Amino acid sequence: MEKKPLDRRTFLTYLGTGATALAAATTGLGALSETANAQSDSLMRMKPRKKGFKFHPIAPTDKDDLVLPKGYQYEVIASYGDVINKKGDTFGFNNDFTMYFPIDKSSEHGLLWVNHEYTNPLYVEGEKVNGKYTPAQIEKMLYNQGGSIIEVKVKNGKWMLDTNSAYARRVTGLTPFALTGPAKGTAAVNGATSAQGTFANCSGGRTPWNTVLSCEENYEDTSKAANLDQTHYGWVIEVDPFDPNFKVRKHTALGRFNHENASVGISNDGRVVVYMGDDKKDACVYKFVSKGKYAAAKGKDNSKLLEEGTLYAADLANGKWLPLTIEAVREKAAGKADLLEKFKTQGDVVVNAHDAAILLGATPTDRPEDVEISPLDGTVFIAHTNNDKHGNIHGHITRFFEKDEDHGAESFEFEIFAAGGRQSGFSAPDNLTFDSNANLWTVTDISSSKLNSGAWTSFGNNGMFMIPTIGRDKGEAFQFASAPKEAELTGPSFTPNEKTLFLSVQHPGEETEDKANPTSTWPQVRGGNTPRPSVVAITGFKF
């Protein structure tokens, strides 16, 4: 039988470790030559580094460990149940998004915000009692979601968790939140001006005024189990990691849906723009543009900009951002009594953002998860994880080009930047981040029940990939990490000097049915064989 020729990505992965391999297969910041940089997009806002870290791509594997290229190592910083402060607060379950906030501009000492997306009753709340959770079980469920603020530092050359931190604290499903924006106090949220807690926290973003935005995604199960008003969840929340007196809030102007993340930019005329994805099948891509303009001197007061503005949904066929206003919705709903009854105010529009977007002609897409703005040319990258309803089982990454390079524009063009599948080596792209040399990093989210089987056999465990966005390797995926069994890698974020990458390892051994026989025992460095979601610090990046 004739052997299939190796494509360039496979060739680079298996080439070896000799001098030729170093020249051809080493990827990362150092892979882009000065010539390649000079020939790259003329839109570049930051000049890429000429030198940077390098790595030999790894091959797919089903090993029960976090596998990295030679020369790189990881340290477990915090695992489920670890005490994070003097008060005795503990690190939540199923950590996701991470965001590093330097202390005194240090890349070796800072705060790390970590999302906690959902719980597993096998390890957290336990089995239901007579078909329902008890109040104590509900409290455990709510406490172990939301977010953790932990203080991390390098000591004796290794990253560690500072349990004596004055900053470390939890923001949970029990924390009181203020509602802001057009839905506040309206019938759309049953008159509420505040809400109990945050949960189902998936990804997020950082504001220019140095607060964190965290996103409530699949909130339905928890809110139902806890008997909480579902209209109070599915929002973007804002927290100041450094200031416990900053009132945590939910910004209703940014719409209610299954939020994956919130990526913040500034329009050409100074307004704040937030790009967002709705992580469900046949859902839309959104952005919010503030009415007012950002002023650095106002500091945290800029948070008010997220209370008033225009929410848009993307119409890909026509390259238009459609404003989701009550006027536009009611005009489209003319003659339809049920829709006119549903949409009476702007509060109704933001609470039912998906229905409003579809009504106005926005494009349903294939699970738009992370949306990130390139810091180098301002283009917008969107991870569409997959959609088996339409045969897109491996997903793809799209790239938006806003008109006049303006985040506030109402029209755009787009391209399919990279497609998942055997030809690319990855499937189900999820969270995204960038390094300072125009490389896009993505982690994958193949369902743990599908890993290493069927159409997903060749990918091994979930992984992390680096994809150059300029130069000769543009669009090529190079595998940097492989997750433990049945785990998903999430929330990658670099320190400012890019010598450390923080990464969440979520739900190792997720298919476990009997705690005595777990399908993963990672990370055993914490003792025992119980799999525990954990955040790690990856080092070995050299310049």
PEVENGI-V384426 format. One line per field, one symbol per residue. ss: DSSP state (2 for helix, 1 for strand, 0 for the rest). psi: psi as a letter, one per 20 degrees, with the letter a starting at -180 (. if undefined). burial: I if it has 24 or more other C-alpha atoms within 12 Angstrom, else O. A space follows every 10 residues. Layout:
BEGIN
ss: ???
psi: ???
burial: ???
END
This chain:
BEGIN
ss: 0000000222 2222000022 2222211022 2002222200 0000000000 0000110000 0000001100 0011111110 0010000001 0000111111 1100000011 1111110000 0000000010 0100222222 2220011111 1111100111 1000000011 1000011111 0000002220 0001110000 1111110000 0111110002 2222200002 2200011110 0000000011 1222000010 0011110000 1111111100 1110111111 1110022222 2222222011 1111100001 1110022222 2200002222 2200022222 2022222222 0000110111 1110000001 1111001222 0100011111 1122200000 1111111110 1000010011 1111000011 1111000000 0002222220 0011111100 0000001111 1100000111 1111000001 1111110000 0000222000 0002220000 0001111110 000
psi: ppqpqprhgg ghhjhajahg ghhhiprbhi iorhggghja piiphqpqqh qaqqqoqrqq qkqmroprqp iqrqpogprp ippirhhjqq paqmqdpqpp oqpkkqjjpa qoppqogrro hhifirqqol jqqrhhhhgg ghhjacqpoq pqqppkjqqq poijqihprq oajippqqpr ahipjrhhkk jqirqorqrk oeabrprijk rqpqpoemig gghghjlqoh ijqkrprpqo hioiiooqqp nhhjqoampg aoppaprhjj qppoqqqomr plrrprqppq grqpohiici iihhhjipbp pqqpnhhjlq oopnqhgggh ghjpinhhhh hhnhrhghgh hlgghggghi jqppammodp pqppihjiqp ppoogrnihj jmiiarprpp oqpkkoijqj qrrrqogqpq rhhiiqqmqd qqrqajkkpp pqqqlpphii pkqcijgiib rqapqpoqir ahjpipppph qprrpjrppr lppqrhjkip pqppoqlpkh jphohimqiq jqoiijqajp pppqpqppri pq.
burial: OOOOOOOOII OIIIIOOOOO OOOIIIIIII IIIOOIIOOI OOOOOOOIIO OIIIIIIIII IIIIIIIIIO OIIIIIIIII IIIIIOOOII IIIIIIIIII IIOOOOIIII IIIIIIIIII IIIIIOOOOO OOIOOOIIII IIIIIIIIII IIIOOOOOII IIIOIOIIII IIIIIOIIII IIIIOIOIIO OIIIIIIIII IIIIIIIIII IIIIIIIIIO OIIOOIOIII IIIIIIIIII IIOOOOIIII IIIIIIIIII IIIIIIIOOO IIIIIIIIII IIIIIIIIII OIIIOOOOOI OIIIIIIIII IIIIIIOOOI IIIIIIOIII OOOOOOOOOO OIIIIIIIII IIIIIIIIII IIIIIIIIII IIIIIIIIII IIIIIIIOOO OOIIIIIIII IIOOIIIIII IIIIOOIIII IIOIIIIIII IIIIIIIIII IIIIIIIIOI IOOOOIOIII IIIIIIIIII IOIIIIIIII IIIIIIIIII IIIIIIIIII IIIIIIIIII OIOOOOOIII IIIOOOOOOI IIIIIIIIII IOO
END
